[in-house]
Amino acid sequence: MTSIADESVRIQAPSESNPATPSWFGEVVVITAHLRKHDMLSKINEQVRFTRKRFGRYEVIDFLAVLFGYAICGERTLEEFYESLQPFAIPFMALFERDRLPSRSALSRFLAALTEEPVEALRALFLADLLARPLTPDKQTGGLVDRKGHTWVVFDIDGTREAAHQRALPQTDELPPPFRRLDDVCAPGYRGRKRGEVVRTRTTVAQAHSYQWLGSFGNRGNGRYREELRKGLVAIRWYLAAYQLPPERTLLRLDGQYGNGAVLSDVAGFAFVTRGKEYSLLDHPSVSARLHLPPDQEQQRPESQMVRSLYDCPEVPVGPGGVPCRVVVATHPAGKKKSPVGVTRAGMVYELFLTNLPQQGFTACNVVELYLHRGAFEPILADEDREQDPDRWCSHSAWGQEAWQCVAQWVWNLRLELGHHLHPDPVRTTEFAPALPPPSAHMPPSSGYAPPEVGSAWKAGRFSGRDFTLHTDGTLRCPANQELRIQEQRQEADSSLRIVYGASIRSCRSCPLREQCQWQGHATKKLRQVSLLLHPLAVGPAPLLWRDWSRREHRRACLQLVCHQHIEMSIPPQVPVASPPTAEVALSRAERAHTRLCWKARLARNARSRATGQITITLFGVPEGFATFFRLASASQESMQA
């Protein structure tokens, strides 16, 4: 031992090694105690089963234990994780009731050999564990309260991509064809702002109020968005059944890649809001005619100078099946640069938003704000990248990578659940949109306009306003196919907008149908006028309310609980046991024939034996009530027992 003497401090430097406990080890202890309390480790052994050649002494639970620790630790690579874990491999595996720690090569071979069946079983168990215990005793899920007082549960479905770099390899006749390890998990695709040559896309499903993950479904390249959407909808239906929530009050916020008519059949039975990409809808007669009328509302984000004019078009057939859909068209003047979203026509940028939300509960501005609020999903993905980074390459096989990402989301949800036990805060309420002011005289309504109405015939046998059709160029067409143009717009006392159309006097004088059109009969002295009346839309006056919990507070409360606390471990010494005298043992016929082992015998190969002694782990800084929740013995309880 080297000693450095000083007047006030004496420093000793012994030569023997005494590694410091990793800062994340205490959280591993807490989370594994939570899993054992709810028998999740035994359920993994019973439901997630996988066999392959030369499996050795390890089972699925041994490798999942490593993945759980890797998801919790926050280390950058598996190599760094194993280096920090190696001095504490025995107590780490004992937390999962296992004996030896699998090597990195054994973990790599296991993930490379994984197939679809065990990963789907793990995914089902992950979702069942999430739905078995609500965040609050009264099963609060948060929600969105519309202007009619109805509550909607919102789910976000979006894809995230991970780009991978590949070395340039020479390809000549003298060299064999190249083999790339990422061919099974990556393919060329859209990279966005991420650098790389190939990508992997995974679709994530999250509850927008509690910030819980419901699933992750990945594929090579740009993915298979419709197949992944269907899997996400299955998880959402399980969630709704567990909380007894009606699907018709469930709102899906979808990415723009789902904004076509083919997807509408997949989300049948749910409410949705997404950005449309079928710009041929702008040429639909009802949409084109509506764009020539005054806009319903103006929309502007607080952080942007862009002002959008919104046009609400209900009951527009979308897709090859002609599914009726509410289309909100947002327009703004085009800038010098090409707009990254929408289509530009005649100096105007047109954006489409598709939804089936009722007009009585959501104005056109509310629909656009709800979709743009989907940007709150990006900070969740950013937090996930910083804390766990599930898109990092844990395996070069597709199903191995899926298993790792499922475990990463499982750890996220467990942190949320434990954070709610540490800080059982009530759900918070935010005014998403203010209440609508009452209509005032000679002012445009704040809720938008209902479809235009025209007057009925003033006399039997004469043409009424209903006989004049609104054309796609913004004009009216009379029964004689003559056009009527806008002559006047005026605001009525009840906030209705009256638009007066007038024909040409020359067309009316020579018209053969003028006797059915003019009230003077045969004498034509005045041109024909028709007025369209746009009444204010009947929308509830209540504000939109968004009810949720904090995005980070509960999850990071668990993360930081014992992060800076001291951990003491008492590991019994490995005492060599004298081997008993061998006696003749009668073999069974199955043992002599080397019949394959049953599941129980396979698990027993790496199970921790009680003869090895009990490991004692002491966590400091854990509140007594929290320790009682985990059925852990606190220091005060041990002193009372002593």
C-alpha positions in Angstrom: 0.0 0.0 0.0 1.3 3.4 -1.0 0.7 6.2 1.5 1.1 10.0 0.9 1.3 12.0 4.0 0.2 15.6 4.3 -0.4 18.0 7.2 -4.2 17.6 7.1 -4.9 14.8 4.6 -3.5 11.3 4.4 -4.0 9.5 1.0 -3.7 5.7 0.8 -3.4 3.9 -2.5 -3.7 0.1 -2.1 -2.7 -2.0 -5.0 -5.6 -4.4 -4.8 -8.6 -3.8 -7.2 -11.9 -2.6 -5.8 -14.2 -1.6 -8.7 -16.8 1.1 -8.2 -20.4 0.0 -8.6 -21.9 1.5 -11.8 -24.3 4.3 -11.2 -27.1 2.4 -13.0 -26.8 -0.7 -11.0 -29.3 0.6 -8.3 -32.0 1.1 -11.0 -31.4 -2.4 -12.2 -32.1 -3.6 -8.7 -35.3 -1.6 -8.4 -36.7 -2.6 -11.8 -35.9 -6.3 -11.4 -37.5 -6.2 -7.9 -40.6 -4.8 -9.7 -40.5 -7.6 -12.3 -40.2 -10.3 -9.7 -43.0 -8.8 -7.6 -45.4 -9.3 -10.6 -43.9 -12.7 -11.6 -42.8 -11.4 -14.9 -39.6 -13.4 -14.9 -41.5 -16.6 -14.5 -43.9 -15.5 -17.3 -41.0 -14.9 -19.6 -39.8 -18.4 -18.9 -43.2 -19.9 -19.6 -44.4 -17.8 -22.6 -41.2 -16.8 -24.5 -39.6 -20.0 -25.6 -37.0 -20.6 -28.3 -34.7 -23.4 -29.2 -31.8 -23.7 -31.6 -28.8 -25.9 -32.1 -26.0 -25.7 -29.6 -28.0 -23.5 -27.2 -25.6 -24.4 -24.4 -26.5 -23.8 -20.8 -28.3 -20.5 -21.4 -32.0 -19.9 -21.9 -34.0 -16.9 -23.2 -34.2 -15.3 -19.8 -30.4 -15.1 -19.6 -30.1 -13.1 -22.7 -33.2 -10.9 -21.9 -31.5 -10.1 -18.6 -28.6 -8.7 -20.5 -30.9 -6.7 -22.7 -32.8 -5.3 -19.7 -29.5 -4.2 -18.2 -28.3 -2.7 -21.4 -31.5 -0.7 -21.8 -31.3 0.6 -18.3 -27.6 1.4 -18.2 -27.3 4.1 -20.9 -23.9 2.9 -22.0 -23.0 3.7 -25.6 -22.1 0.2 -26.7 -22.5 -3.4 -25.6 -18.8 -3.6 -25.1 -18.8 -0.7 -22.6 -21.7 -2.3 -20.8 -20.0 -5.6 -20.4 -16.8 -3.9 -19.2 -18.6 -2.1 -16.4 -20.8 -5.1 -15.6 -18.1 -7.8 -15.5 -17.0 -7.2 -11.8 -20.6 -7.4 -10.8 -21.8 -10.2 -13.1 -22.7 -12.6 -10.2 -25.1 -10.2 -8.3 -26.5 -8.9 -11.6 -27.5 -12.4 -12.8 -28.7 -13.3 -9.3 -31.3 -10.5 -9.6 -32.8 -12.5 -12.4 -32.4 -15.8 -10.4 -29.7 -17.0 -12.8 -26.1 -18.1 -12.3 -23.7 -17.2 -15.1 -23.6 -14.1 -17.4 -23.7 -15.0 -21.1 -20.7 -13.7 -23.1 -21.1 -11.1 -25.8 -20.5 -13.7 -28.5 -23.2 -15.9 -27.0 -25.6 -12.9 -26.9 -24.8 -12.1 -30.6 -25.4 -15.7 -31.7 -28.7 -15.8 -29.8 -30.0 -12.5 -31.4 -28.9 -13.6 -34.8 -30.9 -16.9 -34.5 -34.1 -15.4 -33.2 -37.3 -16.0 -35.2 -40.6 -14.3 -35.3 -42.5 -16.5 -32.8 -40.5 -15.8 -29.6 -40.3 -12.1 -30.5 -44.1 -11.9 -31.0 -44.6 -13.7 -27.7 -42.3 -11.2 -26.0 -44.2 -8.3 -27.6 -47.5 -9.8 -26.4 -46.1 -10.2 -22.8 -44.8 -6.6 -22.9 -48.2 -5.3 -23.8 -50.0 -7.5 -21.3 -47.7 -6.2 -18.5 -48.5 -2.7 -19.5 -52.2 -3.2 -19.4 -52.2 -5.3 -16.2 -51.4 -2.2 -14.0 -52.9 1.3 -14.7 -50.8 4.3 -13.8 -53.4 5.5 -11.3 -55.8 3.6 -9.0 -58.8 5.1 -10.7 -57.6 4.1 -14.2 -57.1 7.7 -15.5 -55.8 7.8 -19.0 -55.9 11.5 -19.7 -57.8 12.8 -22.7 -58.9 15.5 -25.0 -62.2 17.2 -24.2 -63.9 18.7 -27.3 -66.2 21.7 -27.5 -69.2 19.6 -26.9 -67.8 18.1 -23.7 -66.9 14.7 -25.2 -63.6 13.0 -24.1 -61.3 11.5 -26.7 -58.2 9.4 -26.0 -55.3 10.3 -28.4 -52.7 7.9 -29.8 -49.7 8.9 -31.9 -48.5 6.6 -34.6 -45.3 7.6 -36.4 -42.1 6.2 -37.9 -38.5 6.9 -37.0 -35.5 6.0 -39.1 -32.0 5.0 -38.2 -29.3 5.4 -40.9 -26.3 3.2 -41.1 -22.9 3.8 -42.8 -21.4 1.2 -45.1 -17.8 1.1 -46.4 -17.2 1.3 -50.1 -16.1 -2.2 -51.2 -14.3 -3.0 -54.4 -16.3 -5.2 -56.8 -14.2 -6.9 -59.5 -14.2 -10.3 -61.2 -11.3 -11.4 -59.1 -13.1 -10.9 -55.8 -16.1 -12.8 -54.5 -19.3 -10.9 -54.1 -19.4 -8.7 -51.0 -21.4 -9.6 -47.9 -22.7 -6.9 -45.7 -23.9 -7.6 -42.1 -26.7 -5.1 -42.2 -28.4 -6.5 -45.3 -31.0 -8.3 -43.1 -32.0 -5.1 -41.2 -31.4 -2.2 -43.6 -32.1 -1.3 -47.2 -31.9 1.9 -49.2 -34.6 4.4 -48.2 -35.4 7.9 -47.3 -32.7 9.2 -44.9 -34.1 12.7 -44.1 -31.4 14.7 -42.2 -29.6 11.6 -41.1 -26.3 10.6 -42.7 -25.9 7.1 -44.1 -26.4 4.9 -47.0 -29.0 2.5 -45.8 -31.8 2.8 -43.2 -34.2 0.9 -41.0 -37.6 2.3 -40.2 -39.7 1.4 -37.2 -43.2 2.5 -36.5 -43.9 3.5 -32.9 -47.2 3.7 -31.1 -47.6 5.9 -28.0 -50.4 7.0 -25.7 -50.3 10.8 -26.1 -51.4 11.6 -22.5 -49.4 9.2 -20.4 -46.5 8.9 -22.8 -46.5 5.1 -22.6 -45.2 3.0 -25.5 -47.6 0.5 -26.9 -45.4 -1.1 -29.5 -42.5 -0.9 -32.0 -42.6 -2.5 -35.4 -39.6 -2.3 -37.7 -38.7 -3.2 -41.3 -35.9 -2.6 -43.8 -35.7 0.6 -45.7 -38.8 2.7 -45.6 -40.7 -0.1 -43.9 -44.2 -1.4 -44.6 -46.3 1.3 -43.3 -49.7 -0.3 -43.8 -48.7 -3.7 -42.3 -47.1 -1.8 -39.3 -50.2 0.3 -38.9 -52.4 -2.8 -38.6 -50.2 -4.2 -35.9 -50.3 -0.9 -34.1 -54.1 -0.9 -34.3 -54.2 -4.3 -32.7 -52.2 -3.0 -29.7 -54.5 0.0 -29.4 -57.6 -2.2 -29.4 -56.1 -4.2 -26.5 -55.5 -1.0 -24.6 -59.1 0.2 -25.2 -60.4 -3.2 -24.1 -58.3 -3.1 -20.9 -59.5 0.4 -20.0 -63.1 -0.1 -21.3 -62.8 2.8 -23.7 -65.0 3.1 -26.8 -63.1 3.0 -30.2 -65.4 5.7 -31.6 -63.9 8.1 -29.0 -60.3 7.2 -29.9 -58.3 9.7 -32.0 -55.3 8.6 -34.0 -52.8 11.2 -35.1 -51.0 9.8 -38.1 -48.0 10.8 -40.0 -48.4 12.2 -43.5 -47.4 8.9 -45.1 -50.8 7.6 -44.1 -52.6 10.5 -45.8 -54.2 8.6 -48.7 -57.5 7.0 -49.3 -56.2 3.4 -49.1 -55.4 3.8 -45.4 -58.9 4.9 -44.5 -60.2 1.4 -44.7 -57.5 0.3 -42.2 -58.5 2.8 -39.5 -62.3 2.1 -39.9 -64.0 2.6 -36.5 -61.5 5.1 -35.2 -61.3 8.9 -35.5 -58.2 10.2 -37.1 -56.4 13.3 -38.2 -53.5 13.2 -40.7 -51.9 15.3 -43.4 -53.2 14.4 -46.9 -51.0 13.7 -49.8 -53.7 13.1 -52.5 -53.6 16.6 -54.0 -56.0 15.5 -56.7 -58.7 16.3 -54.1 -58.2 20.0 -54.9 -59.8 19.3 -58.3 -62.9 17.8 -56.8 -65.9 20.0 -57.7 -67.0 20.6 -54.1 -63.5 21.4 -52.9 -62.6 23.6 -55.9 -65.9 25.5 -55.6 -65.3 26.0 -51.8 -61.9 27.5 -52.4 -63.5 30.4 -54.4 -65.7 31.3 -51.3 -64.3 33.2 -48.3 -62.2 31.1 -45.9 -63.7 29.7 -42.7 -60.8 30.7 -40.4 -57.3 32.0 -40.2 -54.6 30.0 -38.4 -51.2 31.1 -37.2 -48.7 29.3 -34.9 -47.2 31.5 -32.1 -43.7 30.6 -33.2 -44.3 31.3 -36.9 -45.2 34.2 -39.1 -47.1 32.1 -41.5 -50.8 32.7 -41.7 -52.9 29.9 -43.2 -56.4 30.4 -44.6 -58.5 27.4 -43.8 -61.4 26.0 -45.9 -63.5 23.3 -44.4 -65.0 20.8 -46.9 -67.1 18.0 -45.3 -68.2 14.8 -46.9 -65.6 14.7 -49.7 -65.2 11.2 -51.2 -61.5 10.1 -50.7 -59.7 7.1 -52.2 -60.8 4.5 -54.7 -63.6 3.4 -52.4 -65.0 6.9 -52.2 -65.0 7.0 -48.3 -66.6 10.3 -47.2 -64.0 12.3 -45.3 -63.7 15.8 -43.9 -61.0 17.7 -45.8 -59.5 20.9 -44.5 -57.5 22.9 -47.1 -54.9 25.3 -45.8 -53.5 27.9 -48.1 -50.8 30.6 -47.8 -48.7 32.6 -50.4 -45.7 30.8 -51.8 -42.3 32.1 -50.9 -39.1 32.3 -52.9 -38.1 28.7 -51.9 -40.2 25.7 -52.7 -42.4 24.7 -49.9 -41.4 21.4 -48.3 -45.0 20.5 -47.7 -48.0 20.8 -50.0 -48.4 21.7 -53.6 -48.0 25.1 -55.2 -50.5 26.4 -57.7 -50.6 30.0 -59.1 -48.4 31.4 -56.4 -50.4 29.7 -53.5 -49.3 26.7 -51.4 -52.2 24.2 -50.7 -52.0 21.8 -47.8 -54.5 19.0 -47.1 -55.6 17.7 -43.7 -57.9 14.7 -43.6 -60.1 13.8 -40.6 -63.4 12.4 -39.6 -63.8 14.5 -36.4 -67.3 16.1 -36.1 -67.6 19.8 -37.0 -69.7 20.3 -33.9 -66.8 19.5 -31.6 -63.8 20.7 -33.7 -63.4 23.7 -35.9 -61.1 23.7 -38.9 -58.5 25.5 -36.9 -58.7 22.9 -34.1 -58.1 20.1 -36.7 -55.0 21.8 -38.0 -53.7 22.6 -34.5 -54.3 18.9 -33.4 -52.2 17.7 -36.3 -49.4 20.2 -35.8 -49.5 19.4 -32.0 -48.3 15.9 -33.2 -44.9 17.6 -33.1 -45.0 17.0 -29.4 -44.2 13.4 -30.3 -40.8 14.4 -31.5 -39.5 15.4 -28.0 -40.6 11.9 -26.8 -38.5 10.3 -29.5 -35.6 12.7 -28.6 -35.8 11.7 -24.9 -35.8 8.0 -26.0 -32.7 8.6 -28.1 -30.8 10.3 -25.3 -31.7 7.9 -22.5 -31.9 4.5 -24.3 -31.1 5.0 -28.0 -33.1 1.9 -29.1 -32.2 2.5 -32.8 -28.6 1.6 -32.1 -27.5 -1.6 -33.6 -27.7 -4.3 -31.0 -28.1 -7.1 -33.6 -27.5 -7.6 -37.3 -30.7 -9.7 -37.6 -34.2 -8.3 -38.0 -35.8 -10.2 -35.1 -32.9 -9.7 -32.8 -33.2 -6.0 -33.3 -36.9 -6.2 -32.8 -36.4 -8.0 -29.4 -33.9 -5.3 -28.3 -36.3 -2.5 -29.2 -39.2 -4.2 -27.4 -37.1 -4.5 -24.2 -36.1 -0.8 -24.5 -39.7 0.3 -24.6 -40.5 -2.1 -21.7 -37.9 -0.3 -19.6 -39.4 3.1 -20.6 -42.9 2.1 -19.4 -41.5 0.6 -16.1 -39.7 3.9 -15.4 -43.0 5.7 -15.9 -44.9 3.4 -13.7 -42.4 3.6 -10.9 -42.2 7.3 -11.2 -46.0 7.6 -10.7 -45.5 5.5 -7.5 -42.8 8.0 -6.3 -44.9 11.1 -7.2 -48.6 10.2 -7.5 -49.5 13.5 -9.1 -53.0 14.1 -10.5 -53.6 14.6 -14.2 -53.0 18.2 -15.3 -55.4 20.2 -17.5 -54.3 22.6 -20.3 -56.5 24.8 -22.3 -55.6 23.6 -25.8 -57.9 26.1 -27.5 -59.9 28.9 -25.9 -63.7 29.1 -25.8 -65.4 30.5 -28.8 -66.8 34.1 -28.3 -70.5 34.6 -29.0 -71.4 35.8 -32.5 -71.4 39.6 -32.9 -73.1 41.8 -35.5 -71.2 42.4 -38.8 -68.2 40.3 -37.7 -67.1 37.0 -39.2 -67.9 34.0 -37.0 -65.0 32.4 -35.1 -66.2 28.9 -35.8 -66.3 29.0 -39.6 -69.2 28.6 -42.0 -71.7 25.9 -42.7 -72.4 24.8 -46.3 -74.0 27.6 -48.4 -77.7 27.8 -48.7 -79.9 29.4 -51.3 -83.5 30.6 -51.2 -86.5 28.7 -52.5 -88.7 29.7 -55.4 -90.9 32.8 -54.8 -93.6 31.4 -57.1 -94.6 28.0 -58.4 -93.1 27.2 -61.7 -90.3 29.6 -61.4 -86.6 28.9 -60.9 -85.2 29.0 -57.4 -81.7 29.4 -56.1 -81.3 25.7 -55.9 -81.5 25.5 -59.7 -78.3 27.5 -59.9 -75.2 25.3 -59.4 -71.9 26.5 -58.0 -69.1 25.9 -60.6 -65.5 25.0 -60.0 -64.4 28.4 -61.2 -66.3 30.2 -58.4 -69.3 31.2 -60.6 -72.9 30.1 -60.6 -74.5 28.5 -63.6 -78.1 29.1 -64.4 -80.4 26.4 -66.0 -79.5 28.0 -69.4 -75.8 27.5 -68.6 -75.1 31.2 -68.3 -72.6 32.2 -65.6 -73.4 34.5 -62.7 -70.4 36.3 -61.0 -70.0 37.7 -57.5 -71.2 41.3 -57.3 -71.4 41.8 -53.5 -70.5 40.4 -50.1 -72.0 41.6 -46.9 -72.1 40.5 -43.3 -75.5 40.0 -41.8 -76.6 40.9 -38.3 -76.4 37.3 -37.2 -72.8 36.9 -38.5 -74.0 35.2 -41.7 -72.2 36.0 -44.9 -74.4 36.8 -47.9 -72.7 36.5 -51.3 -74.8 38.1 -54.2 -74.2 36.7 -57.7 -75.5 38.5 -60.8 -75.9 37.6 -64.4 -75.3 39.7 -67.5 -78.3 41.7 -68.7 -77.5 40.7 -72.2 -77.7 37.1 -71.4 -81.0 37.5 -69.6 -82.7 39.4 -72.5 -82.0 36.8 -75.1 -82.5 33.8 -72.8 -85.4 31.5 -73.9 -86.1 30.6 -70.2 -86.4 34.2 -68.9 -90.1 33.8 -68.2 -89.4 31.1 -65.6 -86.5 33.1 -64.2 -87.7 36.8 -64.0 -90.5 37.9 -61.8 -91.5 40.4 -64.5 -92.3 37.6 -66.8 -91.8 38.3 -70.5 -90.4 41.8 -70.0 -86.7 41.6 -68.9 -85.6 44.9 -67.3 -83.3 43.7 -64.6 -80.6 41.0 -64.5 -81.1 37.9 -62.5 -79.5 37.9 -59.0 -79.0 34.9 -56.7 -77.6 35.1 -53.2 -75.8 32.4 -51.3 -76.0 32.6 -47.5 -73.2 31.1 -45.4 -74.5 30.6 -41.8 -72.1 30.3 -38.9 -71.2 26.7 -38.1 -73.0 25.3 -35.1 -70.0 24.4 -32.9 -70.0 24.0 -29.1 -68.7 27.1 -27.3 -66.6 25.3 -24.7 -62.8 25.4 -24.9 -60.7 22.4 -25.9 -59.0 20.8 -22.9 -55.9 18.6 -23.0 -55.4 16.4 -19.9 -52.1 14.6 -19.4 -49.1 14.2 -17.1 -45.6 15.6 -17.3 -43.5 14.2 -20.1 -40.3 13.8 -18.1 -40.9 14.2 -14.4 -42.2 10.8 -13.5 -39.8 8.8 -15.7 -36.7 10.7 -14.5 -37.8 10.4 -10.9 -37.2 6.7 -11.1 -34.0 7.2 -13.2 -32.5 9.5 -10.6 -33.7 7.8 -7.5 -30.6 5.9 -6.6 -28.3 7.1 -9.4 -26.1 9.1 -7.0 -26.6 6.8 -4.0 -24.1 4.4 -2.5 -24.7 0.7 -3.0 -23.3 -2.0 -0.7 -23.1 -5.7 -1.8 -22.3 -8.7 0.3 -21.3 -11.7 -1.9 -20.6 -15.0 -0.1 -17.2 -16.4 -0.8 -17.0 -19.3 -3.2 -16.2 -22.2 -0.9 -15.2 -25.4 -2.7 -17.5 -28.2 -1.8 -16.1 -31.6 -1.4 -17.5 -33.9 -3.9 -19.4 -36.8 -2.3 -18.3 -40.3 -3.0 -19.7 -41.4 -6.3 -22.3 -44.1 -6.2 -23.7 -46.1 -9.0 -26.7 -44.3 -10.5 -29.2 -46.0 -12.6 -29.8 -44.2 -15.9 -33.2 -43.9 -17.4 -33.8 -45.0 -21.0 -34.4 -41.4 -22.0 -31.1 -40.3 -20.4 -29.2 -43.1 -22.1 -30.8 -42.2 -25.5 -29.9 -38.5 -25.0 -33.6 -37.5 -25.4 -33.9 -33.8 -25.6 -34.4 -32.0 -22.3 -37.8 -30.7 -21.2 -38.3 -26.9 -20.6 -37.9 -27.3 -16.9 -34.6 -29.1 -17.2 -33.4 -26.6 -19.7 -34.1 -23.7 -17.3 -32.4 -25.5 -14.5 -29.0 -25.6 -16.3 -28.2 -21.9 -15.5 -30.6 -21.4 -12.6 -28.9 -20.0 -9.4 -28.7 -22.6 -6.7 -29.5 -21.7 -3.1 -26.3 -23.6 -2.1 -24.2 -20.8 -3.5 -25.4 -18.5 -0.7 -27.5 -15.4 -0.5 -26.3 -12.1 -1.9 -27.2 -9.0 0.1 -27.6 -5.6 -1.8 -28.2 -2.5 0.2 -29.7 0.5 -1.6 -29.4 3.9 0.1 -31.8 6.8 -0.5 -35.0 4.7 -1.2 -38.0 6.1 0.6 -39.5 3.7 3.1 -43.0 3.7 1.5 -41.4 2.9 -1.9 -39.4 0.0 -0.4 -42.5 -1.4 1.2 -44.2 -1.2 -2.2 -41.5 -3.5 -3.6 -41.6 -5.7 -0.5 -38.1 -4.8 0.3 -36.7 -4.7 3.8 -35.8 -1.2 5.0 -33.1 -0.5 7.6 -35.7 0.3 10.3 -37.5 -3.0 9.7 -34.3 -5.0 10.0 -33.3 -3.3 13.2 -36.8 -4.1 14.7 -36.4 -7.7 13.7 -32.9 -7.9 15.3 
